Amino acid sequence: MLAISRSLVDSMVAHARADHPDEACGVIAGPEGSDRPERFIAMINAERSPTFYRFDSGEQLKVWREMDRADEEPVVIYHSHTGTEAYPSRTDVSFASEPNAHYVLISTRDPDTEEIRSYRIAEGVVTEEEIEIN
């Protein structure tokens, strides 16, 4: 289960809506070993695409180094789907490289609905999990 604050959810949704019609992406860092998402980090979709996202490699290196220095890890890795449901695509699954992270997807296909779902993705296996927003 992913336990996350309303303010962090609102930040992810706002980023996803702001980048629409392109997919948005980012990370929420937390203390190593805690599974507590705390620090929101909006990132640039290097693909600038409505159907695909990729972290900019230079920005990703910088962000991961910052997390290392702060004894943090990526607790949540999020991105949006602009025209489909919030479910990982085959590409999303193949690029999932953080087995301990919660992979959060936000669908922006309906501007009046907040569609957000969380998954664990490890070794190609997708498992949906409950989200507790507090």
Secondary structure in CASP SS format (residue, H / E / C, confidence):
PFRMAT SS
TARGET T0000
AUTHOR 0000-0000-0000
METHOD secondary structure of the structure
MODEL  1
M C 1.00
L E 1.00
A E 1.00
I E 1.00
S C 1.00
R H 1.00
S H 1.00
L H 1.00
V H 1.00
D H 1.00
S H 1.00
M H 1.00
V H 1.00
A H 1.00
H H 1.00
A H 1.00
R H 1.00
A H 1.00
D H 1.00
H C 1.00
P C 1.00
D C 1.00
E C 1.00
A C 1.00
C E 1.00
G E 1.00
V E 1.00
I E 1.00
A E 1.00
G E 1.00
P E 1.00
E C 1.00
G C 1.00
S C 1.00
D C 1.00
R C 1.00
P C 1.00
E C 1.00
R E 1.00
F E 1.00
I E 1.00
A E 1.00
M E 1.00
I C 1.00
N E 1.00
A C 1.00
E C 1.00
R C 1.00
S C 1.00
P C 1.00
T C 1.00
F C 1.00
Y C 1.00
R C 1.00
F E 1.00
D C 1.00
S H 1.00
G H 1.00
E H 1.00
Q H 1.00
L H 1.00
K H 1.00
V H 1.00
W H 1.00
R H 1.00
E H 1.00
M H 1.00
D H 1.00
R H 1.00
A C 1.00
D C 1.00
E E 1.00
E E 1.00
P E 1.00
V E 1.00
V E 1.00
I E 1.00
Y E 1.00
H E 1.00
S E 1.00
H E 1.00
T C 1.00
G C 1.00
T C 1.00
E C 1.00
A C 1.00
Y C 1.00
P C 1.00
S C 1.00
R H 1.00
T H 1.00
D H 1.00
V H 1.00
S H 1.00
F H 1.00
A C 1.00
S C 1.00
E C 1.00
P C 1.00
N C 1.00
A C 1.00
H E 1.00
Y E 1.00
V E 1.00
L E 1.00
I E 1.00
S E 1.00
T C 1.00
R C 1.00
D C 1.00
P C 1.00
D C 1.00
T C 1.00
E C 1.00
E E 1.00
I E 1.00
R E 1.00
S E 1.00
Y E 1.00
R E 1.00
I E 1.00
A E 1.00
E C 1.00
G C 1.00
V E 1.00
V E 1.00
T E 1.00
E E 1.00
E E 1.00
E C 1.00
I E 1.00
E E 1.00
I E 1.00
N C 1.00
END
